[in-house]
Amino acid sequence: MATSPSTFAGWSGGGCSGTGTCTFTMAAANSTKAYFTLRNVAAILYAKPTESGTGDCLSWANACTLQTALTGAIPGDEIWAAAGTYKPTSDSTDRSATFQLKNAVALYGGFTGAETARTQRNPVTNLTILSGDIDSNDTANPVTVVSQIVGNNSYHVVSGLGVDTSASLDGFTVTAEARLTVIIRMTQVGECTTILPAPP
């Protein structure tokens, strides 16, 4: 299966053609090749909390997860994330998992999942939450008081380690991180507001 920034171009040989599923009996005389096209032009990648369609990130109908979009993003890409809650891992014990930002890649939250222009989003109405509650036992989402954080949350929900000012995160609520000194929420486009102190 291709992941962004590559796309599956089709099969050749072994009685297979096109881009659909290829099934054949393995034998010495049988062989088939899978061809992939590597994307080298910046694009908009579409993310949802759960992937849809083919999950190739190239439309709302085929949205991928945010981690998939980040992994495949190249300089100049924008990642549009639909409203909902995103966690850096599905492994409740992997507290080091994080959403790692990339140079020259812009992440935008606040979409419903139907927009065709970035100006149509509304981060206040369409909360797009990056949560460290990987063990799914916090008592609120997003967290608004410290006592709502329970269990073994992610150490760092988002990481900017190694990136410069060309990396961008806009229109997200970042919450429930084990090591945050503050819990932050993007209340307006391009604005970050402190809500409250988080636990040490």
C-alpha positions in Angstrom: 0.0 0.0 0.0 1.4 3.4 -1.0 1.7 6.1 1.7 2.1 9.8 1.0 4.0 11.2 -0.8 3.9 8.2 -3.1 0.9 7.0 -5.0 0.3 3.5 -6.4 0.5 3.6 -10.2 -0.5 0.0 -11.0 0.5 -3.6 -11.6 2.4 -5.3 -14.4 2.7 -9.0 -15.0 1.3 -12.1 -13.3 -2.1 -11.7 -14.9 -2.6 -8.4 -13.0 -3.3 -4.9 -14.3 -4.8 -1.7 -13.2 -4.7 -0.4 -9.6 -7.1 -2.8 -8.0 -6.3 -5.8 -5.8 -4.0 -8.4 -7.4 -4.3 -12.0 -6.3 -2.4 -14.9 -8.0 -0.8 -18.2 -7.1 2.9 -18.1 -6.3 4.9 -20.2 -8.7 8.3 -20.1 -10.3 6.8 -19.0 -13.6 4.7 -16.2 -12.0 5.9 -12.7 -11.3 4.3 -9.4 -11.0 5.6 -5.8 -10.3 4.0 -3.0 -8.4 4.8 0.5 -9.6 4.7 3.6 -7.5 5.0 7.3 -8.3 6.9 9.5 -5.9 5.3 12.9 -5.4 7.8 15.8 -5.6 5.4 18.7 -5.9 4.0 20.4 -2.8 0.3 19.7 -2.1 -2.5 19.9 0.4 -2.7 16.7 2.5 -6.0 16.0 4.3 -6.2 14.4 7.7 -9.0 13.0 9.9 -8.9 11.2 13.2 -9.7 8.0 11.3 -8.6 7.6 7.7 -11.3 7.3 5.0 -11.5 5.9 1.5 -8.0 4.9 0.3 -6.3 6.9 3.0 -3.8 8.5 0.5 -4.2 11.9 2.1 -5.0 13.6 -1.2 -8.7 14.6 -0.6 -11.2 14.8 2.2 -12.8 11.6 0.8 -9.5 9.8 1.1 -8.1 11.5 4.2 -5.3 9.8 6.2 -4.4 10.1 9.8 -2.4 13.0 11.0 0.7 10.9 11.7 0.6 9.5 8.1 0.3 13.0 6.7 3.2 14.2 8.7 5.4 11.2 7.8 4.8 11.7 4.1 4.9 15.5 4.0 7.5 17.3 1.9 8.6 21.0 2.1 5.8 23.3 0.9 3.0 21.0 1.9 0.0 22.1 3.9 -1.8 19.6 6.1 -5.5 20.3 6.7 -7.0 18.5 9.7 -10.7 18.0 10.3 -12.2 18.6 13.7 -11.8 15.8 16.2 -9.3 14.4 18.5 -5.8 13.2 17.4 -3.4 11.2 19.5 0.2 10.7 18.6 -0.1 6.9 19.0 -2.6 4.1 19.4 -0.1 2.4 21.8 -1.2 3.3 25.3 2.3 2.6 26.6 4.3 4.6 24.1 4.6 7.8 26.1 7.4 9.1 23.9 5.2 9.2 20.7 4.7 12.8 19.4 3.5 14.8 16.5 6.9 15.8 15.0 6.7 19.1 13.1 8.7 19.5 9.9 10.5 22.4 8.3 8.4 24.2 5.6 5.3 22.1 6.4 2.2 24.0 7.7 -0.5 22.2 9.8 -3.9 23.8 9.9 -6.8 22.7 12.1 -10.4 23.9 12.3 -11.9 22.2 9.3 -15.2 20.3 9.1 -13.9 18.1 6.4 -15.5 19.6 3.3 -13.7 22.9 2.8 -12.0 23.8 -0.5 -10.2 26.9 0.8 -8.3 27.4 4.0 -10.2 30.6 4.7 -13.4 28.6 5.2 -12.2 26.9 8.4 -13.2 27.9 11.9 -10.8 26.7 14.7 -13.1 28.0 17.4 -16.2 26.2 16.2 -14.4 23.1 14.8 -12.1 22.1 17.7 -9.2 20.1 16.4 -7.5 18.6 19.4 -4.0 17.2 19.7 -4.3 15.1 22.9 -1.7 13.3 25.0 -4.4 11.0 26.6 -3.1 7.9 24.9 -4.5 5.6 27.6 -8.0 7.2 27.1 -8.8 7.8 30.7 -8.7 11.6 31.2 -12.0 12.8 32.5 -12.4 15.6 29.9 -11.5 16.4 26.4 -10.0 18.9 26.0 -8.7 19.1 29.6 -9.7 22.4 31.3 -8.5 21.7 34.8 -5.4 19.8 36.0 -7.4 17.2 37.9 -8.9 15.9 34.7 -5.5 14.5 33.6 -5.3 10.9 34.6 -2.8 8.1 34.0 0.2 7.8 31.7 -0.2 10.6 29.1 2.3 11.4 26.3 5.4 13.3 27.4 5.3 15.6 24.5 2.1 15.8 22.3 3.8 18.0 19.7 7.6 18.4 19.1 9.4 21.1 17.3 12.8 19.6 18.0 15.1 20.3 15.1 12.8 22.6 13.1 13.0 26.3 12.4 10.4 29.0 12.0 9.3 27.6 8.7 7.4 24.9 10.6 3.8 26.0 11.4 1.0 24.7 13.7 -2.2 26.8 13.5 -5.7 26.3 14.7 -5.3 23.4 17.1 -6.0 22.7 20.8 -3.0 21.0 22.4 -3.9 19.3 25.6 -3.3 16.5 28.1 0.4 16.4 27.9 2.3 14.9 30.9 5.2 17.4 30.8 3.5 20.6 29.7 4.2 23.7 31.7 1.0 25.2 30.3 -2.0 23.8 28.4 -2.5 25.8 25.3 -5.3 26.3 22.9 -5.3 28.0 19.5 -8.4 30.1 19.9 -8.1 32.1 16.8 -6.2 31.7 13.5 -2.6 32.4 14.3 -3.2 33.0 18.0 -2.2 30.9 21.0 -3.8 31.4 24.4 -2.7 30.0 27.7 -5.6 28.3 29.6 -4.0 27.1 32.8 -1.0 25.5 34.5 -0.5 21.8 33.9 1.0 19.3 36.3 4.8 19.2 36.6 
